[in-house]
Amino acid sequence: MARPDRLTLFLFVVYCVEIGLFLIFAPWTVLWDRTLGHLPSQVLRAVVLHPGVRAAVSGFGLVHLIWGAHDLTLLLSRRNPG
């Protein structure tokens, strides 16, 4: 399996950081309450507004941040082949 080039890896790190930060903080904002509070199903609304689900979404964001940090160390540790 071929290793990704530096630009692809850099863009993936940027993606991981952005989505990670968004997923960590978004479930705890008023925007989350307002947006998902308009769901037509009472059951679905109760599920997505539950603190456990919010914590799971934040945990998924943390996974993205860790993955991005791992790939950043890979990117920084690569030697320039020239």
N, CA, C and O of each residue as an XYZ file, in Angstrom:
328
protein
N       0.847     -1.166      0.000
C       0.000      0.000      0.000
C       0.900      1.239      0.000
O       1.814      1.350      0.817
N       0.641      2.138     -0.893
C       1.460      3.341     -1.038
C       1.147      4.341      0.073
O      -0.002      4.495      0.484
N       2.193      5.016      0.548
C       1.992      6.050      1.553
C       1.481      7.318      0.875
O       1.878      7.623     -0.250
N       0.597      8.060      1.555
C       0.089      9.301      0.948
C       1.191     10.351      0.873
O       2.112     10.360      1.689
N       1.083     11.235     -0.114
C       2.083     12.291     -0.225
C       1.876     13.329      0.879
O       0.879     13.289      1.600
N       2.816     14.246      1.002
C       2.825     15.213      2.108
C       1.605     16.130      2.090
O       1.040     16.426      3.142
N       1.196     16.581      0.906
C       0.045     17.485      0.826
C      -1.236     16.780      1.273
O      -2.031     17.348      2.021
N      -1.431     15.557      0.819
C      -2.622     14.797      1.208
C      -2.641     14.582      2.713
O      -3.682     14.733      3.353
N      -1.506     14.233      3.272
C      -1.419     14.007      4.702
C      -1.670     15.302      5.476
O      -2.352     15.289      6.501
N      -1.129     16.409      4.994
C      -1.355     17.701      5.637
C      -2.838     18.072      5.611
O      -3.383     18.521      6.620
N      -3.491     17.887      4.464
C      -4.920     18.208      4.358
C      -5.751     17.322      5.269
O      -6.749     17.769      5.835
N      -5.342     16.058      5.413
C      -6.061     15.161      6.307
C      -5.903     15.597      7.759
O      -6.854     15.514      8.536
N      -4.714     16.061      8.132
C      -4.485     16.559      9.492
C      -5.365     17.780      9.751
O      -5.970     17.894     10.817
N      -5.439     18.693      8.780
C      -6.290     19.881      8.931
C      -7.754     19.469      9.085
O      -8.471     20.011      9.927
N      -8.192     18.514      8.273
C      -9.565     18.012      8.375
C      -9.833     17.440      9.771
O     -10.849     17.748     10.393
N      -8.908     16.605     10.252
C      -9.095     15.968     11.565
C      -9.181     17.001     12.684
O      -9.998     16.865     13.594
N      -8.348     18.022     12.619
C      -8.376     19.050     13.658
C      -9.692     19.828     13.599
O     -10.326     20.062     14.628
N     -10.096     20.224     12.399
C     -11.339     21.006     12.276
C     -12.554     20.214     12.727
O     -13.337     20.697     13.545
N     -12.722     19.007     12.207
C     -13.915     18.234     12.557
C     -13.852     17.782     14.014
O     -14.878     17.673     14.685
N     -12.634     17.521     14.497
C     -12.483     17.137     15.896
C     -12.930     18.234     16.836
O     -13.695     17.984     17.767
N     -12.455     19.455     16.599
C     -12.862     20.577     17.450
C     -14.358     20.841     17.342
O     -15.020     21.121     18.342
N     -14.886     20.752     16.123
C     -16.325     20.960     15.946
C     -17.126     19.930     16.733
O     -18.068     20.280     17.442
N     -16.749     18.655     16.606
C     -17.519     17.601     17.274
C     -17.354     17.629     18.788
O     -18.241     17.174     19.510
N     -16.251     18.146     19.272
C     -16.073     18.245     20.721
C     -16.967     19.330     21.304
O     -17.599     19.121     22.340
N     -17.025     20.479     20.655
C     -17.725     21.626     21.247
C     -19.183     21.794     20.795
O     -20.002     22.288     21.569
N     -19.518     21.403     19.587
C     -20.866     21.652     19.048
C     -22.004     21.045     19.873
O     -23.021     21.711     20.069
N     -21.874     19.810     20.365
C     -23.008     19.245     21.111
C     -23.362     19.990     22.390
O     -24.442     19.776     22.940
N     -22.493     20.845     22.870
C     -22.743     21.537     24.133
C     -23.143     22.996     23.933
O     -23.195     23.763     24.895
N     -23.424     23.382     22.692
C     -23.803     24.764     22.412
C     -25.312     24.908     22.288
O     -26.042     23.925     22.155
N     -25.756     26.141     22.334
C     -27.173     26.451     22.164
C     -27.617     26.120     20.738
O     -28.767     25.743     20.511
N     -26.704     26.264     19.789
C     -27.023     25.950     18.395
C     -27.468     24.496     18.248
O     -28.394     24.205     17.490
N     -26.815     23.581     18.967
C     -27.181     22.168     18.939
C     -28.612     21.997     19.453
O     -29.407     21.261     18.868
N     -28.927     22.682     20.546
C     -30.269     22.586     21.118
C     -31.323     23.134     20.163
O     -32.368     22.520     19.952
N     -31.032     24.294     19.592
C     -32.008     24.924     18.694
C     -32.203     24.127     17.410
O     -33.330     23.938     16.953
N     -31.118     23.671     16.841
C     -31.196     22.964     15.558
C     -31.877     21.610     15.712
O     -32.799     21.285     14.964
N     -31.425     20.828     16.678
C     -31.982     19.486     16.842
C     -33.266     19.485     17.648
O     -33.957     18.468     17.697
N     -33.600     20.592     18.276
C     -34.861     20.702     18.992
C     -36.059     20.760     18.067
O     -37.198     20.609     18.507
N     -35.802     20.980     16.778
C     -36.892     21.063     15.800
C     -37.138     19.748     15.070
O     -37.875     19.719     14.084
N     -36.541     18.675     15.536
C     -36.786     17.378     14.909
C     -38.251     16.990     15.091
O     -38.828     17.237     16.150
N     -38.851     16.391     14.081
C     -40.276     16.074     14.176
C     -40.592     14.950     15.165
O     -41.706     14.888     15.685
N     -39.649     14.078     15.428
C     -39.895     12.943     16.318
C     -39.471     13.287     17.743
O     -38.333     13.692     17.978
N     -40.377     13.124     18.677
C     -40.084     13.389     20.092
C     -39.000     12.439     20.608
O     -38.122     12.845     21.370
N     -39.069     11.189     20.193
C     -38.104     10.190     20.660
C     -36.708     10.523     20.146
O     -35.744     10.510     20.911
N     -36.595     10.820     18.856
C     -35.306     11.160     18.267
C     -34.735     12.427     18.897
O     -33.536     12.512     19.160
N     -35.588     13.395     19.133
C     -35.165     14.642     19.764
C     -34.618     14.365     21.166
O     -33.583     14.910     21.551
N     -35.311     13.523     21.922
C     -34.859     13.186     23.277
C     -33.518     12.454     23.241
O     -32.673     12.648     24.116
N     -33.331     11.618     22.229
C     -32.074     10.871     22.117
C     -30.910     11.803     21.805
O     -29.886     11.744     22.485
N     -31.039     12.663     20.791
C     -29.911     13.512     20.386
C     -29.623     14.624     21.395
O     -28.523     15.178     21.397
N     -30.576     14.954     22.239
C     -30.344     15.968     23.257
C     -29.887     15.370     24.594
O     -29.603     16.105     25.540
N     -29.818     14.048     24.668
C     -29.376     13.376     25.889
C     -27.881     13.612     26.107
O     -27.101     13.541     25.157
N     -27.478     13.891     27.341
C     -26.059     14.150     27.621
C     -25.121     13.003     27.225
O     -23.969     13.247     26.864
N     -25.595     11.777     27.287
C     -24.762     10.639     26.900
C     -24.448     10.636     25.412
O     -23.334     10.306     25.003
N     -25.432     11.004     24.611
C     -25.212     11.083     23.168
C     -24.292     12.260     22.851
O     -23.420     12.157     21.988
N     -24.488     13.364     23.542
C     -23.600     14.512     23.342
C     -22.163     14.143     23.696
O     -21.233     14.533     22.990
N     -21.976     13.402     24.773
C     -20.639     12.978     25.174
C     -20.037     12.017     24.150
O     -18.836     12.063     23.885
N     -20.866     11.151     23.578
C     -20.372     10.225     22.551
C     -19.910     10.987     21.313
O     -18.881     10.649     20.728
N     -20.654     12.003     20.911
C     -20.258     12.832     19.765
C     -18.952     13.558     20.081
O     -18.069     13.647     19.229
N     -18.830     14.072     21.291
C     -17.589     14.730     21.695
C     -16.426     13.733     21.727
O     -15.303     14.078     21.360
N     -16.689     12.519     22.159
C     -15.662     11.482     22.161
C     -15.198     11.151     20.753
O     -14.013     10.906     20.526
N     -16.117     11.144     19.821
C     -15.766     10.912     18.418
C     -14.892     12.059     17.908
O     -13.980     11.837     17.111
N     -15.165     13.267     18.360
C     -14.319     14.404     18.011
C     -12.921     14.256     18.594
O     -11.932     14.602     17.947
N     -12.842     13.745     19.809
C     -11.544     13.505     20.432
C     -10.747     12.459     19.652
O      -9.531     12.583     19.506
N     -11.422     11.444     19.158
C     -10.761     10.439     18.318
C     -10.167     11.101     17.079
O      -9.046     10.780     16.683
N     -10.902     12.014     16.469
C     -10.391     12.733     15.302
C      -9.153     13.557     15.656
O      -8.193     13.591     14.885
N      -9.166     14.216     16.806
C      -8.001     15.008     17.217
C      -6.783     14.117     17.447
O      -5.675     14.476     17.049
N      -6.970     12.974     18.078
C      -5.868     12.053     18.313
C      -5.335     11.515     16.994
O      -4.122     11.416     16.804
N      -6.229     11.170     16.091
C      -5.832     10.667     14.784
C      -5.051     11.745     14.021
O      -4.036     11.452     13.389
N      -5.527     12.978     14.085
C      -4.830     14.079     13.427
C      -3.455     14.316     14.035
O      -2.498     14.584     13.310
N      -3.343     14.219     15.366
C      -2.050     14.391     16.026
C      -1.086     13.278     15.621
O       0.103     13.524     15.420
N      -1.598     12.065     15.504
C      -0.769     10.942     15.074
C      -0.234     11.178     13.668
O       0.956     10.999     13.410
N      -1.112     11.578     12.769
C      -0.681     11.819     11.393
C       0.223     13.043     11.287
O       1.080     13.104     10.405
N       0.043     14.010     12.171
C       0.932     15.167     12.179
C       2.346     14.749     12.584
O       3.323     15.217     12.000
N       2.456     13.880     13.570
C       3.785     13.397     13.948
C       4.409     12.590     12.812
O       5.619     12.652     12.595
N       3.588     11.836     12.094
C       4.081     11.100     10.921
C       4.595     12.073      9.862
O       5.655     11.859      9.272
N       3.838     13.137      9.630
C       4.209     14.133      8.629
C       5.499     14.852      9.015
O       6.360     15.091      8.168
N       5.629     15.194     10.285
C       6.807     15.919     10.738
C       8.049     15.044     10.830
O       9.173     15.535     10.731
N       7.839     13.745     11.022
C       8.981     12.845     11.172
C       9.525     12.351      9.837
O      10.618     11.786      9.790
N       8.793     12.551      8.767
C       9.263     12.107      7.452
C      10.463     12.945      7.025
O      10.493     14.164      7.195
N      11.415     12.273      6.483
C      12.589     12.996      5.969
C      12.337     13.390      4.519
O      11.681     12.671      3.766
N      12.866     14.527      4.154
C      12.764     14.998      2.769
C      13.692     14.173      1.886
O      14.903     14.174      2.104
N      13.148     13.467      0.893
C      13.976     12.562      0.089
C      14.806     13.281     -0.973
O      14.807     12.839     -2.121
N      15.478     14.318     -0.663
C      16.219     14.970     -1.723
C      17.234     15.844     -1.292
O      17.921     16.447     -2.116
